[in-house]
Amino acid sequence: LSLVQSSKRFNEIQQEVKGISAKVLAKELKDLELNDFIERKVFPTTPVTIIYEATEYSRTLKKVLSELSAWGEQHREKVKQSMRQQS
């Protein structure tokens, strides 16, 4: 949902997605790019600027992601308890 709202740099995404390592985030971003959900844009600045943004294809999921996010917010404690029980 983060990238559907606006383009972001790697560090901005990592700050928004709590608890994810840089290695895992890099792999996830690469997978999303390979599947045409995001686009990686490289700008020849010093240092190089890399921006990630949602593709038109992934924007078709915006309503679905918003609904899932809203549901998650409403049921966060139940989800946390369920995750604890599975551990």
ChimeraX commands (.cxc) that place a marker at each C-alpha (Angstrom):
marker #1 position 0.00,0.00,0.00 radius 0.5
marker #1 position 2.94,2.29,0.70 radius 0.5
marker #1 position 4.02,2.57,-2.94 radius 0.5
marker #1 position 0.48,2.82,-4.31 radius 0.5
marker #1 position 0.14,6.09,-2.38 radius 0.5
marker #1 position 3.41,7.64,-3.61 radius 0.5
marker #1 position 6.86,6.85,-5.02 radius 0.5
marker #1 position 9.53,6.22,-2.40 radius 0.5
marker #1 position 13.21,5.59,-1.88 radius 0.5
marker #1 position 14.44,2.35,-0.29 radius 0.5
marker #1 position 15.00,3.90,3.17 radius 0.5
marker #1 position 11.54,5.47,3.17 radius 0.5
marker #1 position 9.96,2.09,2.45 radius 0.5
marker #1 position 12.05,0.40,5.14 radius 0.5
marker #1 position 10.94,3.00,7.70 radius 0.5
marker #1 position 7.27,2.42,6.84 radius 0.5
marker #1 position 7.48,-1.38,6.86 radius 0.5
marker #1 position 8.44,-2.03,10.46 radius 0.5
marker #1 position 10.55,-5.05,11.34 radius 0.5
marker #1 position 11.88,-5.91,7.86 radius 0.5
marker #1 position 15.59,-6.29,7.21 radius 0.5
marker #1 position 17.25,-4.50,4.29 radius 0.5
marker #1 position 18.08,-7.87,2.72 radius 0.5
marker #1 position 14.49,-9.11,2.84 radius 0.5
marker #1 position 13.11,-5.79,1.61 radius 0.5
marker #1 position 15.56,-5.76,-1.32 radius 0.5
marker #1 position 14.47,-9.28,-2.31 radius 0.5
marker #1 position 10.78,-8.40,-2.02 radius 0.5
marker #1 position 11.23,-5.25,-4.11 radius 0.5
marker #1 position 13.09,-7.25,-6.77 radius 0.5
marker #1 position 10.28,-9.85,-6.86 radius 0.5
marker #1 position 7.64,-7.12,-7.11 radius 0.5
marker #1 position 9.57,-5.52,-9.96 radius 0.5
marker #1 position 9.93,-8.84,-11.83 radius 0.5
marker #1 position 6.17,-9.35,-11.56 radius 0.5
marker #1 position 5.37,-5.84,-12.84 radius 0.5
marker #1 position 3.93,-4.56,-9.55 radius 0.5
marker #1 position 6.56,-1.84,-9.10 radius 0.5
marker #1 position 9.01,0.06,-11.25 radius 0.5
marker #1 position 12.55,0.92,-10.18 radius 0.5
marker #1 position 13.78,4.24,-11.56 radius 0.5
marker #1 position 17.46,5.16,-11.39 radius 0.5
marker #1 position 18.51,8.81,-11.63 radius 0.5
marker #1 position 22.16,9.69,-12.41 radius 0.5
marker #1 position 22.68,12.00,-9.46 radius 0.5
marker #1 position 25.58,11.96,-7.04 radius 0.5
marker #1 position 24.99,9.72,-5.21 radius 0.5
marker #1 position 22.66,7.76,-7.50 radius 0.5
marker #1 position 18.97,8.19,-6.62 radius 0.5
marker #1 position 16.72,5.15,-6.89 radius 0.5
marker #1 position 12.96,5.57,-6.66 radius 0.5
marker #1 position 10.40,2.79,-6.47 radius 0.5
marker #1 position 6.85,3.38,-7.67 radius 0.5
marker #1 position 3.72,1.37,-8.26 radius 0.5
marker #1 position 2.87,0.42,-11.84 radius 0.5
marker #1 position -0.56,0.98,-13.35 radius 0.5
marker #1 position -1.08,-2.78,-13.04 radius 0.5
marker #1 position -0.54,-2.73,-9.28 radius 0.5
marker #1 position -2.70,0.38,-8.86 radius 0.5
marker #1 position -5.69,-1.78,-9.83 radius 0.5
marker #1 position -5.25,-3.40,-6.38 radius 0.5
marker #1 position -5.49,-0.10,-4.48 radius 0.5
marker #1 position -9.08,-0.64,-3.27 radius 0.5
marker #1 position -8.37,-4.23,-2.25 radius 0.5
marker #1 position -5.24,-3.22,-0.34 radius 0.5
marker #1 position -7.06,-0.35,1.37 radius 0.5
marker #1 position -9.81,-2.69,2.52 radius 0.5
marker #1 position -7.28,-5.25,3.81 radius 0.5
marker #1 position -5.39,-2.50,5.62 radius 0.5
marker #1 position -8.58,-1.16,7.23 radius 0.5
marker #1 position -9.58,-4.69,8.27 radius 0.5
marker #1 position -6.11,-5.26,9.74 radius 0.5
marker #1 position -6.34,-2.05,11.76 radius 0.5
marker #1 position -9.74,-3.09,13.14 radius 0.5
marker #1 position -8.59,-6.60,14.04 radius 0.5
marker #1 position -4.95,-5.98,14.91 radius 0.5
marker #1 position -5.06,-7.45,18.43 radius 0.5
marker #1 position -6.79,-10.64,17.30 radius 0.5
marker #1 position -4.25,-11.05,14.50 radius 0.5
marker #1 position -1.35,-10.52,16.96 radius 0.5
marker #1 position -2.77,-13.14,19.35 radius 0.5
marker #1 position -3.21,-15.59,16.49 radius 0.5
marker #1 position 0.38,-15.05,15.36 radius 0.5
marker #1 position 1.66,-15.58,18.93 radius 0.5
marker #1 position -0.22,-18.87,19.19 radius 0.5
marker #1 position 1.30,-20.12,15.93 radius 0.5
marker #1 position 4.86,-19.39,17.12 radius 0.5
marker link #1:1,2 radius 0.2
marker link #1:2,3 radius 0.2
marker link #1:3,4 radius 0.2
marker link #1:4,5 radius 0.2
marker link #1:5,6 radius 0.2
marker link #1:6,7 radius 0.2
marker link #1:7,8 radius 0.2
marker link #1:8,9 radius 0.2
marker link #1:9,10 radius 0.2
marker link #1:10,11 radius 0.2
marker link #1:11,12 radius 0.2
marker link #1:12,13 radius 0.2
marker link #1:13,14 radius 0.2
marker link #1:14,15 radius 0.2
marker link #1:15,16 radius 0.2
marker link #1:16,17 radius 0.2
marker link #1:17,18 radius 0.2
marker link #1:18,19 radius 0.2
marker link #1:19,20 radius 0.2
marker link #1:20,21 radius 0.2
marker link #1:21,22 radius 0.2
marker link #1:22,23 radius 0.2
marker link #1:23,24 radius 0.2
marker link #1:24,25 radius 0.2
marker link #1:25,26 radius 0.2
marker link #1:26,27 radius 0.2
marker link #1:27,28 radius 0.2
marker link #1:28,29 radius 0.2
marker link #1:29,30 radius 0.2
marker link #1:30,31 radius 0.2
marker link #1:31,32 radius 0.2
marker link #1:32,33 radius 0.2
marker link #1:33,34 radius 0.2
marker link #1:34,35 radius 0.2
marker link #1:35,36 radius 0.2
marker link #1:36,37 radius 0.2
marker link #1:37,38 radius 0.2
marker link #1:38,39 radius 0.2
marker link #1:39,40 radius 0.2
marker link #1:40,41 radius 0.2
marker link #1:41,42 radius 0.2
marker link #1:42,43 radius 0.2
marker link #1:43,44 radius 0.2
marker link #1:44,45 radius 0.2
marker link #1:45,46 radius 0.2
marker link #1:46,47 radius 0.2
marker link #1:47,48 radius 0.2
marker link #1:48,49 radius 0.2
marker link #1:49,50 radius 0.2
marker link #1:50,51 radius 0.2
marker link #1:51,52 radius 0.2
marker link #1:52,53 radius 0.2
marker link #1:53,54 radius 0.2
marker link #1:54,55 radius 0.2
marker link #1:55,56 radius 0.2
marker link #1:56,57 radius 0.2
marker link #1:57,58 radius 0.2
marker link #1:58,59 radius 0.2
marker link #1:59,60 radius 0.2
marker link #1:60,61 radius 0.2
marker link #1:61,62 radius 0.2
marker link #1:62,63 radius 0.2
marker link #1:63,64 radius 0.2
marker link #1:64,65 radius 0.2
marker link #1:65,66 radius 0.2
marker link #1:66,67 radius 0.2
marker link #1:67,68 radius 0.2
marker link #1:68,69 radius 0.2
marker link #1:69,70 radius 0.2
marker link #1:70,71 radius 0.2
marker link #1:71,72 radius 0.2
marker link #1:72,73 radius 0.2
marker link #1:73,74 radius 0.2
marker link #1:74,75 radius 0.2
marker link #1:75,76 radius 0.2
marker link #1:76,77 radius 0.2
marker link #1:77,78 radius 0.2
marker link #1:78,79 radius 0.2
marker link #1:79,80 radius 0.2
marker link #1:80,81 radius 0.2
marker link #1:81,82 radius 0.2
marker link #1:82,83 radius 0.2
marker link #1:83,84 radius 0.2
marker link #1:84,85 radius 0.2
marker link #1:85,86 radius 0.2
marker link #1:86,87 radius 0.2
view
